[in-house]
Amino acid sequence: MLGQEILLKATIHQPTWYFIYLFLLTGFFAWIRVYYGNIIIQTVQASVNFQMANRMFNDNSLLQNQLDKVLYLFYFLSMGFLLYYVELRLGRIPYDLHGLLLFLFNLALLAGVFLGRLLMLNMAGVFFNRIKVLREYLYNVFIFNKLTGIAILPLIFLLVYTRGILQDVIFWLTLLVVFGIFLMRLIRGVEFSYRKEVLIFYMFLYLCALEIVPLVLLYRWLEGVL
């Protein structure tokens, strides 16, 4: 009931900063597309082509490194807003935050999870003396973070500026797209372990320790503060 009331208010009166933010985000993506050209297309292709991802990792050019950082930022900005919208729709507001404060909280949460996983994987690489392999693995799976940021941008616009049943359909479609990309990420992880001859046991431990368990703990934590 609370979630419906919040969503109804947001539907009747969309804050001005929604339009400004989405307009700037679209302009940011247009700049990325113009400035980096074919490299961004290659990044998308790398999500379905393991050999392409491997070439991009080994290339390690300055332009590619710049694009990676820019697309990570774009992922945080677009996914942070999507989380904000989902929280409003479901009426699940962490720490009773609202507006820009809630959005900034989501950005900090995403950055914390990202950096935490990065730190833990690098520590594991040092411990098992497999730093290069784990960094290549990170590059492969983080491709799907970048893909998520790109894929949900048009869906966010439709979520904000549609109404009724159409909005409901787009909402569930957006969640399905995010889940589908996450599934692609898991499949790439399994493919990577097979191609790099990583033991299935180690891969299973990784998936449990650094993919599934953190999501469960994050859910339980949010459940406690909502």
KOLLOVO-206072 format. One record per atom (N, C-alpha, C): x, z negated, y negated; residue in three letters. Coordinates in steps of 0.1 Angstrom, whole numbers, plus 5000, padded with zeros to 4 digits. Atoms other than C-alpha are relative to their C-alpha. Layout:
XZYALA ...
END
This chain:
500850005012MET 500050005000MET 500950004987MET 499150005011LEU 502849914976LEU 500750134998LEU 499349875001GLY 504750234984GLY 499150104995GLY 500949895005GLN 501650444978GLN 499749984985GLN 500250025014GLU 501050274944GLU 501250044992GLU 498849955007ILE 504750334934ILE 500150154999ILE 500049854999LEU 504550694945LEU 499050064991LEU 501149955008LEU 501250744927LEU 500550004985LEU 499550015014LYS 502850614894LYS 501050114997LYS 498949905002ALA 505850844899ALA 499550144999ALA 500649875000THR 503551134906THR 499350034987THR 500749985013ILE 501451084875ILE 501050024988ILE 499049995011HIS 504451034852HIS 501450005005HIS 498649994996GLN 507851164862GLN 500949974988GLN 499150045011PRO 510550994841PRO 500850134996PRO 499349895006THR 512351234818THR 501450025006THR 498649994995TRP 515751154834TRP 500050085013TRP 500049924987TYR 514551314867TYR 500350154996TYR 499849865003PHE 514351654850PHE 501550034995PHE 498649995005ILE 517651604831ILE 501050005011ILE 499150024989TYR 519451484862TYR 500050125009TYR 500049894991LEU 518251764884LEU 500450134994LEU 499549895008PHE 518952024857PHE 501550005000PHE 498550015000LEU 522551904854LEU 500550025014LEU 499649994986LEU 522851884892LEU 500050155004LEU 500149864997THR 521752244895THR 501150084992THR 498949945008GLY 524152344867GLY 501449985006GLY 498750044994PHE 526952164885PHE 500250095013PHE 499849914988PHE 526252364917PHE 500250144996PHE 499849865005ALA 526052694898ALA 501550014996ALA 498549995004TRP 529552614883TRP 500850005013TRP 499250004988ILE 530852534918ILE 500050145007ILE 500249874994ARG 529452864931ARG 500850114993ARG 499349895008VAL 530953074903VAL 501549985001VAL 498650035001TYR 534252894901TYR 500850025014TYR 499349994987TYR 535052874938TYR 499650115009TYR 500449884993GLY 533253184950GLY 499949995015GLY 500149984985ASN 533853274987ASN 500449875007ASN 499650124993ILE 535452934995ILE 498849925004ILE 501150084997ILE 532152764993ILE 499250065011ILE 500749934989ILE 530653025016ILE 500749975013ILE 499250034988GLN 533452965041GLN 499849855004GLN 500350144997THR 532652585039THR 498749995008THR 501250004993VAL 529152655050VAL 500150065014VAL 499749934987GLN 530352895077GLN 500749915010GLN 499350094991ALA 532652625090ALA 499249905007ALA 500950104993SER 529652405099SER 499550065013SER 500449944987VAL 528852655127VAL 501150075007VAL 498949934994ASN 532252795134ASN 501249915000ASN 498950094998PHE 534952565148PHE 501350064995PHE 498749945003GLN 537752815143GLN 500150024985GLN 499949995015MET 536852865106MET 500449864995MET 499750135005ALA 536952485101ALA 501549975003ALA 498650024996ASN 540352475119ASN 500950074991ASN 499249935009ARG 541752745097ARG 500049944986ARG 500150065014MET 540552575065MET 500849875000MET 499350125000PHE 542052245076PHE 501550034999PHE 498649975000ASN 545452405083ASN 500550074988ASN 499649935012ASP 545352615052ASP 500449904989ASP 499750125009ASN 545152295030ASN 500550054986ASN 499649955013SER 545452504998SER 499549904989SER 500450085011LEU 545152344964LEU 498550024996LEU 501349975003LEU 541952524957LEU 499049945009LEU 500850064989GLN 540452414990GLN 499849854998GLN 500050145002ASN 541352054983ASN 499149964988ASN 500850025011GLN 539752074949GLN 498550015003GLN 501449984997LEU 536552214963LEU 499549895009LEU 500450114991ASP 536451944990ASP 499649884992ASP 500350115008LYS 536551674964LYS 498750024992LYS 501249975008VAL 533951844942VAL 498749995009VAL 501250004991LEU 531551894972LEU 499749865005LEU 500350144997TYR 531951524982TYR 499349944989TYR 500750055011LEU 530951434947LEU 498650054999LEU 501349945000PHE 528051674949PHE 499149945010PHE 500850074989TYR 526951514982TYR 499549864995TYR 500450135004PHE 526951164967PHE 498850014990PHE 501049995010LEU 524951284937LEU 498650045005LEU 501349954995SER 522251474956SER 499449915010SER 500650094989MET 521951234986MET 499649874993MET 500450125007GLY 521850934962GLY 498650014994GLY 501349985005PHE 518851084945PHE 498950015011PHE 501049994989LEU 517151164978LEU 499749865005LEU 500250144996LEU 517650804989LEU 499149934991LEU 500850065011TYR 516150694956TYR 498550045002TYR 501449964998TYR 513050904962TYR 499449955012TYR 500550064987VAL 512650794998VAL 499649864998VAL 500350145002GLU 512850434988GLU 498749984991GLU 501250015008LEU 510150484961LEU 498850045008LEU 501149954992ARG 507950674985ARG 499649895010ARG 500350104990LEU 508150405012LEU 499849864995LEU 500250135006GLY 508050114988GLY 501049905005GLY 498950094995ARG 511349975002ARG 501150004989ARG 499150005011ILE 513249874971ILE 501049895001ILE 499050104999PRO 516549694976PRO 500249914988PRO 499850105011TYR 516949374954TYR 499150024989TYR 501049985010ASP 513849484935ASP 500650084988ASP 499449915010LEU 515949744916LEU 499150124997LEU 500949895004HIS 514250024897HIS 500850104991HIS 499549905009GLY 515050344879GLY 501550035003GLY 498649964999LEU 518650424872LEU 500949905007LEU 499350104993LEU 519850094886LEU 499950025015LEU 500249984986LEU 518350174920LEU 500850135004LEU 499249884998PHE 519950524918PHE 501549975001PHE 498650045000LEU 523350374910LEU 500449925012LEU 499850084988PHE 522950124938PHE 500250095012PHE 499949914989ASN 522450414962ASN 501350075000ASN 498749935001LEU 525550594949LEU 501149915005LEU 499050104996ALA 527650274954ALA 499949985015ALA 500150024985LEU 526250234989LEU 500550115008LEU 499549884993LEU 526950594999LEU 501650004999LEU 498550005002ALA 530550564985ALA 500649905008ALA 499550114992GLY 531050235002GLY 500150045015GLY 500149954986VAL 529950375036VAL 501150105003VAL 499149894998PHE 532050685032PHE 501549955000PHE 498650065001LEU 535250495021LEU 500349915012LEU 499850094989GLY 534750235048GLY 500350075013GLY 499749924988ARG 534550495076ARG 501450074999ARG 498749935002LEU 537550675061LEU 501149905003LEU 499050104998LEU 539550355060LEU 500249965015LEU 500050044986MET 538650255096MET 500650115009MET 499549894992LEU 539450595110LEU 501550024998LEU 498549995003ASN 542850605093ASN 500749885007ASN 499450124993MET 543550255107MET 500150035015MET 500049974986ALA 542550375141ALA 501150115003ALA 499049904998GLY 544850675137GLY 501449955001GLY 498750075000VAL 547850455129VAL 500249925013VAL 499950094988PHE 547050215158PHE 500350095012PHE 499949924988PHE 546750495184PHE 501150124998PHE 499049905003ASN 549450715167ASN 499450145001ASN 500749875000ARG 546951005163ARG 499550034986ARG 500549985014ILE 546851035125ILE 499550144998ILE 500349865003LYS 546851415124LYS 498750045006LYS 501249974993VAL 544151445150VAL 498849944994VAL 501250065006LEU 541851195134LEU 499750054986LEU 500349945013ARG 542351345100ARG 499350145001ARG 500649874997GLU 541451685114GLU 498549985004GLU 501350044996TYR 538451515130TYR 499149974988TYR 500750035012LEU 537451375097LEU 499650124992LEU 500249875008TYR 537751715080TYR 498850075006TYR 501149934993ASN 535451865107ASN 498649934997ASN 501450065001VAL 532651605105VAL 499649994985VAL 500450015014PHE 532751565067PHE 499650134994PHE 500649875003ILE 531951935065ILE 498549994999ILE 501450024999PHE 528451825073PHE 499449914989PHE 500450075012ASN 528351585044ASN 499850104989ASN 500049905011LYS 529151875021LYS 498850095002LYS 501149924998LEU 526552085038LEU 498649944997LEU 501250085004THR 523851815034THR 499850014985THR 500250005014GLY 524451794997GLY 499550134995GLY 500549865004ILE 523952174993ILE 498650025005ILE 501349974993ALA 520952195017ALA 498849934993ALA 501250085005ILE 518851925001ILE 499750024985ILE 500349985014LEU 519152034965LEU 498750074997LEU 501349945003PRO 516252274965PRO 498849925005PRO 501050094995LEU 514252034986LEU 499749894991LEU 500350115009ILE 514651754961ILE 499250054988ILE 500849945010PHE 513251984934PHE 498550015004PHE 501349994995LEU 510252054955LEU 499349875002LEU 500550144998LEU 509751684964LEU 499549954987LEU 500450065013VAL 509651584927VAL 498950074993VAL 500949935008TYR 507551864914TYR 498950075008TYR 501249964993THR 504951924941THR 499149885001THR 501050104998ARG 501851734949ARG 499250015013ARG 501050004989GLY 499451634977GLY 500750035014GLY 499649974987ILE 499851775012ILE 501350085000ILE 498849925001LEU 502552025002LEU 501249904998LEU 499050095002GLN 504651734990GLN 500349925013GLN 499850074987ASP 504151545023ASP 500750095010ASP 499449914991VAL 505151855043VAL 501550014996VAL 498649995004ILE 508351895022ILE 500849875002ILE 499350134998PHE 509151525025PHE 500549995014PHE 499650014986TRP 509151535063TRP 501050125004TRP 499049894997LEU 510951875063LEU 501449964995LEU 498750045006THR 513651725041THR 500749905010THR 499450104991LEU 514151435065LEU 500450075013LEU 499749924988LEU 514151685094LEU 501350074998LEU 498749935003VAL 516951885077VAL 501149915000VAL 498950105000VAL 519051575071VAL 500349965014VAL 499850044986PHE 518551465107PHE 500750115008PHE 499449894993GLY 519351815120GLY 501550024997GLY 498649995003ILE 522651825101ILE 500849895006ILE 499350114994PHE 523551485113PHE 500250025015PHE 499949974986LEU 522851605149LEU 501150115002LEU 498949905000MET 525151905142MET 501349934999MET 498850075001ARG 527751665131ARG 500549935013ARG 499750064988LEU 527551475163LEU 500550105011LEU 499649894991ILE 527751795183ILE 501550054997ILE 498749955004ARG 530851905163ARG 501049895005ARG 499150104996GLY 532451565171GLY 500350015015GLY 499849984985VAL 531951625209VAL 500850125002VAL 499249874998GLU 533251985206GLU 501449984996GLU 498750025004PHE 536251865187PHE 500849925010PHE 499350094990SER 537151595213SER 500350095012SER 499749914989TYR 536851865240TYR 501150094998TYR 499049905003ARG 538952125223ARG 501449934998ARG 498750075002LYS 541651865213LYS 500449915011LYS 499750084988GLU 541551705247GLU 500049854998GLU 500250145002VAL 540451365235VAL 499249955011VAL 500750064989LEU 539251145263LEU 498649974996LEU 501450025003ILE 535451125265ILE 499849854998ILE 500150145002PHE 535850745268PHE 500349964986PHE 499750035014TYR 537550725234TYR 499050064990TYR 501049945009MET 534950965219MET 498849915000MET 501250084999PHE 532150745232PHE 500249874992PHE 499750125008LEU 533850435217LEU 499950034985LEU 500149975014TYR 534150615184TYR 498650014995TYR 501449985004LEU 530550725183LEU 499249874999LEU 500650135001CYS 529450375190CYS 500549914989CYS 499450095010ALA 531850195167ALA 499950054986ALA 499949955014LEU 531950425137LEU 498950094996LEU 501149915004GLU 528850635138GLU 498649935002GLU 501350064997ILE 525950455155ILE 499949864995ILE 500050145004VAL 526750085150VAL 499949984985VAL 500150025015PRO 527350115112PRO 498650034995PRO 501449975005LEU 523950285108LEU 499049895004LEU 500950104996VAL 522250015128VAL 500249874991VAL 499750125009LEU 523949735108LEU 499550024986LEU 500549975013LEU 523149915076LEU 498549994999LEU 501450014999TYR 519549935086TYR 499549865000TYR 500450154999ARG 519349565095ARG 500349934987ARG 499750065013TRP 521049475062TRP 498950034990TRP 501049965010LEU 518649675042LEU 498649945003LEU 501250074995GLU 515749535063GLU 499949864995GLU 499950135005GLY 516949195052GLY 499849984985GLY 500150015014VAL 517049265015VAL 498850074994VAL 501249935005LEU 513849475012LEU 498849915000LEU 
END
